[in-house]
């Protein structure tokens, strides 16, 4: 079978016609119908991996736009080691086209809106293109309700249930002649297939899903080179799926959709005789029209061979995985630093800086005066430094103690341009003035950031309340990312709107049509430490949101483990709005002691999920007021603490991230970052910081990232099974023993 993995023979037989042929034996003898034999004898079958294609939806919902055809490899669909490998191979076609495949020959077809049928060859297994053009046919199938094929026969259904049948003279190459054999026939079977939720072919069996029930009929040959659909057989009932397909005989996979982006697109694998689950969670996040290049037979793969696509990967080099020595605990310090610049990156010199403790009175429901812990002035290079007092104010000390010894701070700089535009900079930072009460080898301190001043054009007279229209959420970047079933690569954009997506060329420094990013900024007329001035803060909204704090990966013959226990050790981005849109800022450290034991152990190999914990967030409005006059207004989104909702989960599984695992990702990984495990051994990341999980949480229509510190209570772990051979893992950002891996993946 072209484009399929092969290994060894099996005693399994092709089954496509067995049920209907026994029932129709008398009809065969009397009516001259010649029974079609199984396509491959038991001893001849070597196919154990089937190309599977996902015709992904258009993300922009533009019918005239392009859609992506994404190739996966269904490894061992009838075995307990089944997996849906991401080959990382994609191609784009017009969204108005219909795409279909079948027969196990690596031939795909596209029915265009313009009245053509194009044949392609999938050459990716040998390093070629996913869609290599073969031939174009002048056939108009654009109005078809659905098109099914086993490579040789093409069944074209109209929405009213009528069906045309075509025959391909060269099914293995796709460059033959497509001849119409049956014209405009209709029966109860064709009507049922046309009206089904989904339908597919495997060999000479046509199967369909309707309202949770799967049935099949057979395409039987007649005299005179014609064929017909004959007989109906029940396969399964109570199937919780919106889509199904057959990777080959005796196997059916299903896909279910939910309103939860963390669970939607869940693929399950079954055998059909009897109907039994092979894997109830092959993977999730697979959304689109799914089709398999199903061939004549299936066998099981060698259980001691790790799944791969194309040719076996190069596994030379590498060492056995080791954790390395623990990082030293940072020394306490009472000094915090930072830098403020103009919008163009040049220093903002001579500006007063006020440092406040935002965690004081963070639970207040009304107005509170922010607690100032010190002031400074930016130097010629824009830098500033503040040494905190040896004895902190009581409320500040309590906030620090409640956060495991890590003190969260805000540094605020204000100024005005020569043309009178108010400018504002807000930096989130942290300090550890003495030994922390939780494992703070990762959590802090965190300061020394460089922050750009931003126009402070939020008007206190018309934005005293920061309103939010929930109907706009789906139009925002945050909404699109949160609702995407796939985990998107990359961090969140710095600038975001809570009502829409921002233009790619958005410039936050345009004020009344003039770019003020390079304008000089002087100190405000009233000093920030003036006795007549104070900063008043009031909460706008708060909510508990489940936030990604980690992930774990397990490929072939292994179990993934993620642990998050006893204390918080996560830093989450903050966001500030002072000009009408939100800007992501530095992260806030959450290091509180909590009485939780959260995390997960994967139920089977080929499993990789993110993990979330509930964290309470708050959006506050701050106003700098001098002698009763509002000088500046800004909003800030920040996390408060771990907070499980009433009768809610202490933590929960997040999105599927198994697309980062597998042989193709292994082939693209730096060899220096690779290590291996022997059977029954384990490895864990318990030092360093995780990668930043982009889109870790969305609050107030703003998407923010998060990092978690690995330690004895927070770790990613993998345990290899007892199969022989090496189990390979690799660090994303560095070697596994360096503390800089961030996260590790599994082959």
Wavefront OBJ file of the C-alpha trace (Angstrom):
o trace
v 0.000 0.000 0.000
v 1.580 3.292 -1.044
v 2.179 5.875 1.683
v 1.518 3.290 4.393
v 3.833 1.724 6.943
v 4.370 -2.035 6.593
v 6.000 -4.529 8.879
v 4.827 -8.149 9.095
v 1.925 -10.453 8.126
v -1.095 -11.121 10.285
v -3.803 -13.773 10.535
v -6.565 -11.170 10.229
v -8.826 -11.206 7.176
v -10.395 -8.417 5.179
v -13.989 -8.120 6.287
v -15.740 -5.578 4.122
v -18.211 -7.974 2.516
v -18.404 -10.832 4.998
v -21.650 -9.829 6.694
v -23.617 -9.014 3.544
v -22.269 -11.779 1.324
v -23.362 -14.550 3.677
v -26.822 -13.055 3.842
v -27.034 -12.686 0.048
v -25.650 -16.066 -1.027
v -29.010 -17.242 -2.426
v -29.448 -14.030 -4.348
v -25.960 -14.449 -5.770
v -26.735 -17.913 -7.062
v -30.067 -16.983 -8.549
v -29.375 -13.525 -9.859
v -25.960 -13.977 -11.384
v -24.221 -11.594 -8.947
v -20.536 -12.473 -8.686
v -19.316 -12.158 -5.109
v -16.181 -10.024 -4.842
v -13.437 -11.819 -2.886
v -11.443 -10.241 -0.066
v -8.750 -7.984 -1.481
v -5.884 -9.571 0.440
v -5.352 -12.964 2.026
v -4.444 -13.176 5.698
v -0.803 -14.002 5.128
v -0.326 -11.189 2.625
v -1.376 -8.230 4.795
v 1.462 -5.980 5.909
v -0.350 -2.658 6.322
v -0.370 -1.321 9.868
v -0.406 2.457 9.409
v -2.853 4.473 7.338
v -2.570 8.052 5.974
v -5.387 10.123 7.433
v -6.214 13.625 6.229
v -8.008 16.468 7.983
v -9.650 19.099 5.774
v -9.406 21.843 8.369
v -12.025 24.607 8.599
v -11.240 28.056 7.287
v -10.195 30.072 10.349
v -11.542 33.304 8.849
v -14.859 31.677 7.869
v -14.377 33.102 4.394
v -15.881 30.667 1.902
v -13.628 32.029 -0.822
v -10.494 31.654 1.283
v -7.987 28.824 1.464
v -8.368 25.762 3.665
v -5.593 23.552 4.960
v -5.314 19.849 4.269
v -3.349 18.368 7.184
v -1.855 14.886 7.035
v -1.728 12.516 9.997
v -0.685 8.865 10.175
v -3.003 6.437 11.949
v -0.573 4.025 13.547
v -1.911 0.572 14.446
v -5.632 1.466 14.342
v -6.675 -2.063 15.409
v -4.026 -2.417 18.139
v -3.755 -1.208 21.714
v -0.834 0.981 20.586
v -2.981 3.076 18.264
v -1.927 6.683 17.721
v -2.659 9.510 15.321
v 0.781 10.839 14.400
v 1.100 14.400 13.167
v 3.293 14.252 10.061
v 3.594 18.075 10.046
v 2.685 17.923 6.329
v 0.074 20.398 5.060
v -1.187 21.892 1.806
v -3.722 24.591 0.948
v -6.679 24.384 -1.425
v -9.652 26.670 -2.142
v -12.297 26.524 0.558
v -14.949 25.976 -2.107
v -13.435 22.630 -3.149
v -14.369 19.149 -1.989
v -11.526 16.784 -1.061
v -11.735 12.991 -0.820
v -9.493 9.927 -0.866
v -9.534 6.168 -0.391
v -8.117 2.909 -1.626
v -4.765 2.991 0.085
v -2.796 4.220 -2.912
v -1.975 7.730 -1.747
v -4.192 9.336 -4.393
v -6.294 12.356 -3.372
v -8.970 14.106 -5.390
v -10.282 17.670 -5.426
v -13.659 18.587 -6.933
v -13.442 22.288 -7.751
v -16.182 24.890 -7.889
v -15.196 25.516 -11.493
v -16.258 22.067 -12.662
v -13.045 20.055 -12.578
v -11.839 16.998 -10.683
v -8.112 17.086 -9.951
v -6.089 14.035 -8.956
v -2.987 14.338 -6.766
v -0.366 11.941 -5.466
v 0.774 12.169 -1.830
v 4.559 11.812 -1.981
v 5.362 12.969 1.561
v 6.471 9.526 2.770
v 9.405 9.752 0.334
v 10.144 13.443 0.895
v 7.886 14.854 -1.829
v 4.859 17.126 -1.846
v 1.562 16.346 -0.207
v -0.353 17.276 -3.351
v 1.659 16.388 -6.450
v -0.601 17.015 -9.508
v -1.428 13.894 -11.527
v -4.356 14.670 -13.827
v -7.308 17.037 -14.256
v -10.713 15.697 -15.342
v -13.541 17.745 -16.863
v -16.193 16.617 -14.413
v -18.479 18.933 -12.494
v -19.058 17.454 -9.026
v -19.235 20.833 -7.291
v -22.908 20.437 -6.375
v -22.501 16.965 -4.868
v -23.709 16.431 -1.299
v -20.867 13.974 -0.727
v -18.362 11.961 -2.731
v -17.079 8.565 -1.567
v -14.364 6.447 -3.146
v -12.328 3.303 -2.573
v -9.947 4.361 -5.323
v -11.661 2.370 -8.048
v -15.323 3.310 -7.596
v -16.588 6.856 -7.031
v -20.047 7.332 -5.523
v -21.379 10.855 -6.107
v -24.481 11.654 -4.045
v -26.876 14.559 -4.578
v -28.734 16.095 -1.667
v -31.993 14.449 -2.782
v -30.458 10.970 -2.473
v -29.780 10.284 -6.143
v -26.393 8.745 -6.901
v -24.014 8.500 -9.848
v -21.231 5.901 -9.911
v -17.940 6.357 -11.772
v -15.093 3.922 -12.316
v -11.399 4.872 -12.280
v -9.457 2.750 -14.753
v -6.134 3.354 -12.927
v -6.907 3.527 -9.192
v -3.279 3.067 -8.107
v -2.032 6.102 -10.069
v -5.098 8.338 -10.474
v -4.280 9.145 -14.094
v -6.740 6.822 -15.816
v -10.232 7.441 -17.158
v -13.210 8.278 -14.940
v -16.219 6.671 -16.613
v -19.794 7.006 -15.423
v -21.229 3.510 -14.925
v -24.477 4.274 -13.051
v -26.520 7.399 -13.748
v -28.979 9.060 -11.374
v -30.096 6.020 -9.397
v -32.007 6.365 -6.134
v -33.056 3.978 -3.383
v -33.689 3.913 0.333
v -29.992 3.146 0.806
v -28.733 6.045 -1.315
v -31.211 8.360 0.401
v -29.971 7.224 3.823
v -26.329 7.782 2.841
v -27.052 11.231 1.401
v -28.858 12.236 4.595
v -26.324 10.726 7.001
v -24.247 12.702 9.459
v -21.177 11.198 7.800
v -20.348 8.438 5.299
v -17.224 6.684 4.028
v -15.962 3.695 2.042
v -13.583 0.883 2.929
v -12.968 -1.638 0.152
v -16.443 -2.493 -1.189
v -18.285 -1.539 1.979
v -20.096 1.780 2.268
v -20.675 2.818 5.888
v -22.531 5.743 7.367
v -23.281 7.394 10.702
v -26.704 8.758 11.527
v -27.966 9.801 14.969
v -25.408 7.659 16.792
v -25.936 4.507 14.696
v -23.474 3.109 12.145
v -24.689 0.952 9.265
v -23.101 -0.452 6.147
v -24.056 -1.699 2.714
v -22.033 -3.407 0.008
v -21.098 -2.297 -3.474
v -21.675 -5.475 -5.475
v -20.627 -6.066 -9.086
v -23.259 -6.865 -11.691
v -22.923 -8.322 -15.142
v -21.881 -5.810 -17.756
v -19.286 -4.018 -15.563
v -21.983 -2.333 -13.496
v -22.347 -2.271 -9.719
v -25.064 -1.640 -7.175
v -25.490 -1.030 -3.440
v -27.094 -4.045 -1.827
v -28.201 -4.929 1.710
v -27.961 -3.103 5.026
v -26.113 -4.314 8.113
v -26.048 -2.720 11.564
v -22.547 -2.166 12.958
v -23.066 -0.154 16.150
v -25.560 1.992 18.040
v -25.160 4.592 20.770
v -22.081 6.082 19.104
v -21.312 9.495 20.623
v -19.857 11.159 17.551
v -20.532 13.716 14.862
v -18.115 12.173 12.360
v -16.603 8.765 11.657
v -14.309 7.037 9.163
v -12.648 3.664 8.614
v -8.836 3.444 8.494
v -9.319 -0.082 7.158
v -11.260 -3.309 7.632
v -12.407 -4.152 11.168
v -11.640 -0.604 12.380
v -13.668 2.573 12.749
v -12.618 5.871 14.284
v -14.978 8.583 15.483
v -14.762 12.251 16.309
v -16.978 14.146 18.745
v -17.449 17.899 19.136
v -18.215 19.808 22.328
v -18.598 23.443 23.343
v -15.371 23.137 25.378
v -12.258 23.856 23.281
v -10.243 21.691 25.691
v -12.201 18.553 24.826
v -13.659 19.109 21.374
v -12.422 17.152 18.384
v -11.856 14.018 20.470
v -10.927 11.009 18.353
v -11.777 7.476 19.515
v -10.781 4.161 17.931
v -12.922 0.995 17.745
v -12.858 -2.479 16.301
v -16.052 -3.696 14.680
v -16.345 -7.448 15.192
v -17.278 -7.239 17.941
v -17.691 -3.500 18.448
v -15.083 -2.652 21.104
v -13.071 0.395 22.130
v -9.379 0.326 21.254
v -8.690 3.805 22.651
v -11.373 6.212 23.885
v -9.026 9.208 23.648
v -6.591 8.822 20.766
v -6.209 12.586 20.852
v -8.360 15.701 20.862
v -8.331 19.048 19.100
v -8.694 17.469 15.642
v -11.347 19.564 13.911
v -12.400 19.390 10.272
v -13.513 16.823 7.719
v -11.514 13.648 8.376
v -10.844 10.998 5.742
v -8.580 7.952 5.669
v -6.772 6.500 2.687
v -8.203 3.135 3.706
v -6.685 0.128 2.031
v -7.699 -3.519 1.675
v -6.476 -4.898 5.014
v -4.889 -4.058 8.366
v -2.467 -5.798 10.676
v -0.875 -4.821 13.984
v 2.522 -3.089 14.129
v 5.537 -4.585 15.842
v 4.930 -3.673 19.515
v 8.653 -3.074 20.076
v 8.943 -0.451 17.335
v 8.212 3.155 18.289
v 5.778 4.801 15.830
v 7.316 6.798 13.006
v 6.360 8.417 9.701
v 8.183 7.685 6.460
v 11.561 6.223 7.376
v 12.744 5.405 10.919
v 14.319 8.473 12.553
v 18.035 8.859 13.195
v 18.561 7.900 16.840
v 22.338 8.120 16.957
v 24.003 9.944 19.826
v 22.381 11.109 23.003
v 22.826 10.074 26.613
v 20.590 8.609 29.255
v 18.415 11.309 30.815
v 19.645 12.783 34.112
v 18.221 15.602 36.173
v 21.410 17.442 37.103
v 22.019 19.426 40.279
v 19.463 21.783 41.792
v 19.745 25.495 41.182
v 20.999 27.582 44.119
v 18.385 29.563 46.008
v 18.732 33.279 45.133
v 19.971 35.537 47.899
v 17.435 37.899 49.468
v 17.687 41.544 48.455
v 15.803 44.713 49.406
v 16.805 46.506 46.198
v 14.515 46.632 43.167
v 15.415 48.198 39.834
v 14.010 49.001 36.432
v 14.193 51.248 33.379
v 11.634 53.501 31.704
v 12.051 54.583 28.097
v 10.268 56.629 25.484
v 8.176 54.833 22.914
v 11.150 54.682 20.546
v 13.344 53.028 23.170
v 15.372 56.112 24.104
v 15.831 56.833 27.837
v 13.109 58.648 29.744
v 15.274 60.653 32.138
v 14.329 62.723 35.168
v 10.925 61.158 35.797
v 9.682 60.408 39.296
v 8.886 56.739 39.987
v 6.482 55.613 42.684
v 6.657 52.020 43.931
v 3.476 50.598 45.446
v 2.376 47.270 46.933
v -0.644 46.189 44.820
v -1.507 43.152 46.972
v -2.472 45.370 49.904
v -6.262 45.694 50.016
v -6.546 43.762 46.758
v -9.733 42.174 48.099
v -11.376 45.514 48.818
v -14.757 45.997 47.147
v -14.597 49.783 47.145
v -12.071 52.571 46.758
v -8.699 52.202 48.485
v -5.578 54.313 48.595
v -2.568 52.484 47.200
v 0.246 51.866 49.657
v 3.509 53.554 48.638
v 6.711 51.746 49.712
v 9.155 54.235 48.182
v 9.998 56.659 45.362
v 12.882 57.128 42.943
v 13.863 59.189 39.894
v 15.007 57.871 36.517
v 18.655 58.532 35.676
v 20.023 59.792 32.376
v 19.765 56.292 30.930
v 16.187 55.872 32.179
v 17.148 53.472 34.964
v 15.979 53.719 38.550
v 16.687 51.884 41.777
v 14.952 51.666 45.141
v 16.080 50.039 48.376
v 13.048 48.966 50.360
v 12.964 49.820 54.068
v 14.277 47.162 56.447
v 10.917 47.171 58.203
v 7.995 47.105 55.827
v 4.621 48.616 56.715
v 2.458 46.051 58.505
v -0.005 45.632 55.645
v 2.830 45.222 53.141
v 4.555 42.628 55.326
v 1.302 40.684 55.607
v 0.837 40.711 51.825
v 4.395 39.448 51.420
v 3.932 36.687 54.006
v 0.697 35.550 52.389
v 2.580 35.196 49.085
v 5.211 32.838 50.440
v 7.737 35.588 51.103
v 7.609 37.090 47.606
v 6.610 40.770 47.565
v 4.782 41.899 44.436
v 5.264 45.570 43.550
v 4.184 48.117 40.950
v 6.485 50.866 39.678
v 4.660 53.827 38.114
v 6.290 56.608 36.100
v 4.391 59.616 34.756
v 5.283 62.523 32.547
v 4.052 64.841 29.809
v 5.363 65.669 26.332
v 6.113 69.193 25.219
v 2.852 69.141 23.255
v 0.921 68.278 26.413
v 0.309 64.518 25.884
v 0.315 62.675 29.200
v 2.558 59.589 29.280
v 2.446 56.655 31.691
v 4.546 53.586 32.445
v 3.498 50.743 34.787
v 5.879 47.894 35.650
v 5.120 44.783 37.699
v 8.045 43.411 39.685
v 8.801 41.317 42.729
v 11.316 41.177 45.547
v 12.458 38.712 48.196
v 13.670 40.754 51.143
v 14.423 37.696 53.282
v 14.273 33.936 52.899
v 10.984 32.900 51.341
v 8.705 30.506 53.181
v 8.029 28.470 50.009
v 10.527 27.077 47.544
v 11.497 30.361 45.906
v 14.406 29.070 43.880
v 12.367 30.010 40.825
v 9.671 32.440 41.936
v 11.680 35.519 42.687
v 12.943 38.097 42.707
v 11.887 39.452 39.309
v 12.756 43.046 38.433
v 15.110 45.019 36.250
v 12.631 45.260 33.376
v 12.687 47.910 30.671
v 9.230 49.444 30.155
v 8.101 51.937 27.518
v 5.950 54.920 28.401
v 2.558 54.919 26.694
v 0.141 57.798 25.968
v -2.260 58.131 28.883
v -5.353 59.105 26.909
v -7.959 57.240 28.981
v -10.284 60.056 30.050
v -11.593 59.901 33.615
v -14.721 61.784 32.569
v -15.934 59.185 30.078
v -14.246 55.984 31.266
v -15.012 55.980 34.963
v -16.393 52.522 34.316
v -14.590 50.159 32.011
v -17.554 48.559 30.263
v -17.327 45.286 28.387
v -19.692 43.896 25.778
v -19.600 40.088 25.911
v -20.996 39.920 22.380
v -17.634 41.156 21.080
v -15.557 38.423 22.750
v -15.466 36.159 19.699
v -14.045 39.049 17.669
v -11.042 39.539 19.951
v -7.655 37.897 19.707
v -8.187 36.449 23.177
v -11.528 34.932 22.259
v -10.189 33.381 19.077
v -7.200 31.895 20.858
v -9.183 30.588 23.815
v -11.819 28.994 21.567
v -9.290 27.378 19.230
v -9.081 23.636 20.008
v -5.399 23.645 19.044
v -2.644 25.176 21.141
v -1.180 27.936 18.993
v 2.554 28.445 18.782
v 4.082 31.666 20.029
v 3.350 34.171 22.737
v 0.408 36.522 22.909
v 0.758 39.897 21.160
v 1.757 42.746 23.458
v -1.131 44.957 22.334
v -4.699 43.663 22.433
v -8.207 45.076 22.188
v -11.023 43.823 24.410
v -13.586 44.401 21.645
v -11.847 43.311 18.404
v -8.555 42.263 16.879
v -6.003 45.001 16.322
v -4.585 45.798 12.909
v -1.118 44.411 12.218
v 0.211 47.979 11.902
v -1.442 49.228 15.111
v 0.540 52.133 16.575
v -0.238 52.984 20.218
v 1.701 56.247 19.915
v -0.626 57.956 17.465
v -2.382 60.800 19.301
v -4.580 63.095 17.204
v -2.796 61.847 14.096
v 0.726 62.533 15.432
v 3.265 59.890 16.475
v 4.569 60.884 19.922
v 6.902 57.894 20.427
v 10.009 60.071 20.068
v 8.700 63.175 21.853
v 10.671 64.257 24.913
v 8.867 63.677 28.217
v 9.271 65.882 31.275
v 8.162 65.320 34.851
v 4.600 66.365 35.763
v 4.143 69.731 37.457
v 3.038 68.105 40.697
v 5.595 65.634 42.123
v 4.304 62.100 42.666
v 5.374 62.186 46.307
v 3.521 65.416 46.974
v 1.369 65.294 50.062
v -1.554 66.619 48.013
v -1.493 63.603 45.651
v -2.634 60.021 46.050
v -3.508 57.032 43.890
v -7.015 55.650 44.360
v -7.844 52.148 43.176
v -11.287 50.564 42.712
v -12.127 47.044 41.441
v -14.015 46.843 38.143
v -14.457 43.077 37.841
v -13.083 39.811 39.184
v -13.454 36.212 38.092
v -11.996 32.759 38.665
v -10.406 31.402 35.495
v -8.699 28.062 34.929
v -5.126 28.848 33.928
v -2.515 26.701 32.198
v 0.346 26.010 34.607
v 2.049 23.097 32.858
v 1.892 20.164 30.508
v 3.272 16.648 30.257
v 4.097 14.454 27.279
v 4.167 10.686 26.732
v 4.785 9.068 23.386
v 5.343 5.391 22.712
v 5.097 3.035 25.706
v 5.224 5.644 28.470
v 3.085 7.539 30.953
v 3.014 11.318 31.371
v 2.769 12.854 34.838
v 2.274 16.462 35.849
v 2.273 17.448 39.528
v 1.224 20.756 41.074
v 1.055 20.461 44.845
v 1.207 22.299 48.181
v 1.975 25.810 46.913
v 1.682 28.160 43.971
v 4.822 28.610 41.929
v 3.548 30.367 38.834
v 4.118 33.798 37.303
v 1.325 35.225 35.163
v 1.439 38.205 32.853
v -0.357 41.390 33.793
v -2.028 43.837 31.419
v -2.400 47.621 31.600
v -4.731 49.902 29.661
v -4.004 53.617 29.555
v -4.742 54.535 25.931
v -7.860 52.552 25.036
v -6.159 49.196 24.375
v -4.413 46.693 26.599
v -0.650 46.192 26.770
v 0.785 43.045 28.301
v 3.333 43.785 30.975
v 5.680 41.933 33.276
v 4.408 38.950 35.214
v 3.142 38.765 38.758
v 4.445 36.023 41.024
v 2.004 33.754 42.824
v 3.781 31.811 45.566
v 1.089 31.248 48.171
v 0.890 28.080 50.194
v -2.237 26.179 49.177
v -3.761 22.928 50.314
v -4.028 21.196 46.956
v -2.729 18.023 45.401
v -3.467 18.523 41.717
v -2.154 17.160 38.471
v -2.601 14.032 36.389
v -1.100 10.744 35.278
v -1.884 9.809 31.697
v -4.210 6.820 31.283
v -2.196 5.409 28.367
v 0.769 6.127 26.063
v 0.544 8.676 23.242
v -1.006 11.172 25.651
v -0.041 14.810 26.140
v -2.251 17.418 27.762
v -1.924 20.793 29.394
v -3.000 21.222 33.007
v -4.985 24.096 34.509
v -5.658 25.353 38.013
v -8.293 27.896 39.104
v -6.907 31.372 39.764
v -8.845 34.489 40.669
v -8.207 37.579 38.543
v -9.137 41.191 39.082
v -9.427 44.242 36.833
v -8.874 47.471 38.777
v -9.068 51.121 37.823
v -6.421 53.416 39.317
v -6.522 57.201 39.299
v -3.738 59.535 40.315
v -5.423 62.505 41.968
v -3.812 65.762 43.101
v -5.853 68.285 45.115
v -9.062 66.672 43.908
v -8.039 66.745 40.225
v -7.563 63.482 38.299
v -4.150 63.617 36.606
v -3.960 60.035 35.256
v -6.255 57.023 34.850
v -5.318 53.462 34.016
v -6.659 49.933 34.319
v -4.760 46.826 35.315
v -5.539 43.109 35.026
v -3.641 40.865 37.414
v -3.951 37.490 39.148
v -4.794 37.436 42.855
v -4.483 33.856 44.120
v -5.348 30.221 43.661
v -9.083 30.007 44.287
v -11.194 26.945 43.551
v -14.792 27.886 42.728
v -17.553 26.591 44.962
v -18.040 22.919 44.128
v -15.509 23.363 41.344
v -12.469 21.321 40.355
v -9.123 21.867 42.085
v -7.554 21.516 38.648
v -8.466 20.116 35.264
v -7.026 18.747 32.057
v -6.490 21.315 29.323
v -5.881 21.121 25.590
v -4.146 18.321 23.723
v -0.484 19.088 22.918
v 0.546 15.743 21.451
v 1.268 17.481 18.139
v 4.644 18.401 19.710
v 5.582 14.729 20.133
v 6.396 11.995 17.646
v 9.074 11.085 15.148
v 8.774 14.146 12.897
v 9.205 16.588 15.781
v 12.068 14.421 17.048
v 13.757 14.692 13.637
v 13.535 18.488 13.830
v 14.841 18.748 17.418
v 18.442 19.755 18.240
v 20.489 16.608 18.870
v 22.098 18.278 21.881
v 18.681 18.447 23.593
v 17.939 14.717 23.199
v 18.194 12.087 25.894
v 16.677 8.654 26.326
v 15.186 6.392 28.958
v 15.518 2.659 29.275
v 12.504 0.468 30.008
v 10.806 1.082 33.381
v 12.915 4.179 34.099
v 11.588 7.681 34.738
v 12.704 11.290 34.418
v 11.341 14.557 35.758
v 11.924 18.276 35.336
v 12.182 19.622 38.871
v 14.424 22.660 38.323
v 14.276 25.763 36.177
v 11.202 27.429 34.742
v 8.696 26.106 32.283
v 8.233 27.677 28.899
v 5.802 30.556 28.772
v 2.451 29.062 27.931
v 0.920 31.563 25.535
v -2.825 31.933 25.926
v -2.630 30.434 29.416
v -5.715 32.412 30.427
v -8.189 34.889 28.989
v -9.743 37.435 31.344
v -11.673 40.543 30.368
v -11.072 39.537 26.717
v -7.296 39.782 27.178
v -5.067 36.768 26.616
v -2.106 36.370 28.969
v 0.749 33.894 29.302
v 2.128 32.071 32.325
v 5.249 30.240 33.501
v 5.655 27.738 36.311
v 8.769 27.083 38.351
v 9.766 23.440 38.653
v 10.661 22.180 42.130
v 9.880 19.267 44.423
v 6.149 20.055 44.296
v 5.841 21.228 40.695
v 7.221 18.986 37.985
v 6.788 17.371 34.597
v 7.561 13.660 34.687
v 7.620 10.655 32.355
v 7.834 6.937 33.106
v 8.851 4.497 30.374
v 7.075 1.169 29.988
v 8.678 -2.248 29.775
v 9.110 -2.486 26.007
v 12.655 -2.967 24.800
v 14.610 -0.204 23.141
v 15.289 3.421 23.996
v 12.531 5.884 24.733
v 13.644 9.309 23.487
v 12.752 12.656 25.036
v 14.078 16.133 24.267
v 14.029 19.609 25.785
v 12.310 22.412 23.915
v 14.724 25.200 24.812
v 17.784 23.379 26.107
v 19.248 20.218 27.532
v 17.218 18.324 30.100
v 19.805 18.720 32.869
v 20.462 22.434 32.340
v 17.303 23.802 33.953
v 16.563 25.609 30.672
v 14.579 22.944 28.827
v 11.273 24.628 29.728
v 9.311 21.509 28.788
v 10.270 18.181 27.265
v 8.618 16.193 24.497
v 8.461 12.481 23.807
v 8.960 10.274 20.757
l 1 2 3 4 5 6 7 8 9 10 11 12 13 14 15 16 17 18 19 20 21 22 23 24 25 26 27 28 29 30 31 32 33 34 35 36 37 38 39 40 41 42 43 44 45 46 47 48 49 50 51 52 53 54 55 56 57 58 59 60 61 62 63 64 65 66 67 68 69 70 71 72 73 74 75 76 77 78 79 80 81 82 83 84 85 86 87 88 89 90 91 92 93 94 95 96 97 98 99 100 101 102 103 104 105 106 107 108 109 110 111 112 113 114 115 116 117 118 119 120 121 122 123 124 125 126 127 128 129 130 131 132 133 134 135 136 137 138 139 140 141 142 143 144 145 146 147 148 149 150 151 152 153 154 155 156 157 158 159 160 161 162 163 164 165 166 167 168 169 170 171 172 173 174 175 176 177 178 179 180 181 182 183 184 185 186 187 188 189 190 191 192 193 194 195 196 197 198 199 200 201 202 203 204 205 206 207 208 209 210 211 212 213 214 215 216 217 218 219 220 221 222 223 224 225 226 227 228 229 230 231 232 233 234 235 236 237 238 239 240 241 242 243 244 245 246 247 248 249 250 251 252 253 254 255 256 257 258 259 260 261 262 263 264 265 266 267 268 269 270 271 272 273 274 275 276 277 278 279 280 281 282 283 284 285 286 287 288 289 290 291 292 293 294 295 296 297 298 299 300 301 302 303 304 305 306 307 308 309 310 311 312 313 314 315 316 317 318 319 320 321 322 323 324 325 326 327 328 329 330 331 332 333 334 335 336 337 338 339 340 341 342 343 344 345 346 347 348 349 350 351 352 353 354 355 356 357 358 359 360 361 362 363 364 365 366 367 368 369 370 371 372 373 374 375 376 377 378 379 380 381 382 383 384 385 386 387 388 389 390 391 392 393 394 395 396 397 398 399 400 401 402 403 404 405 406 407 408 409 410 411 412 413 414 415 416 417 418 419 420 421 422 423 424 425 426 427 428 429 430 431 432 433 434 435 436 437 438 439 440 441 442 443 444 445 446 447 448 449 450 451 452 453 454 455 456 457 458 459 460 461 462 463 464 465 466 467 468 469 470 471 472 473 474 475 476 477 478 479 480 481 482 483 484 485 486 487 488 489 490 491 492 493 494 495 496 497 498 499 500 501 502 503 504 505 506 507 508 509 510 511 512 513 514 515 516 517 518 519 520 521 522 523 524 525 526 527 528 529 530 531 532 533 534 535 536 537 538 539 540 541 542 543 544 545 546 547 548 549 550 551 552 553 554 555 556 557 558 559 560 561 562 563 564 565 566 567 568 569 570 571 572 573 574 575 576 577 578 579 580 581 582 583 584 585 586 587 588 589 590 591 592 593 594 595 596 597 598 599 600 601 602 603 604 605 606 607 608 609 610 611 612 613 614 615 616 617 618 619 620 621 622 623 624 625 626 627 628 629 630 631 632 633 634 635 636 637 638 639 640 641 642 643 644 645 646 647 648 649 650 651 652 653 654 655 656 657 658 659 660 661 662 663 664 665 666 667 668 669 670 671 672 673 674 675 676 677 678 679 680 681 682 683 684 685 686 687 688 689 690 691 692 693 694 695 696 697 698 699 700 701 702 703 704 705 706 707 708 709 710 711 712 713 714 715 716 717 718 719 720 721 722 723 724 725 726 727 728 729 730 731 732 733 734 735 736 737 738 739 740 741 742 743 744 745 746 747
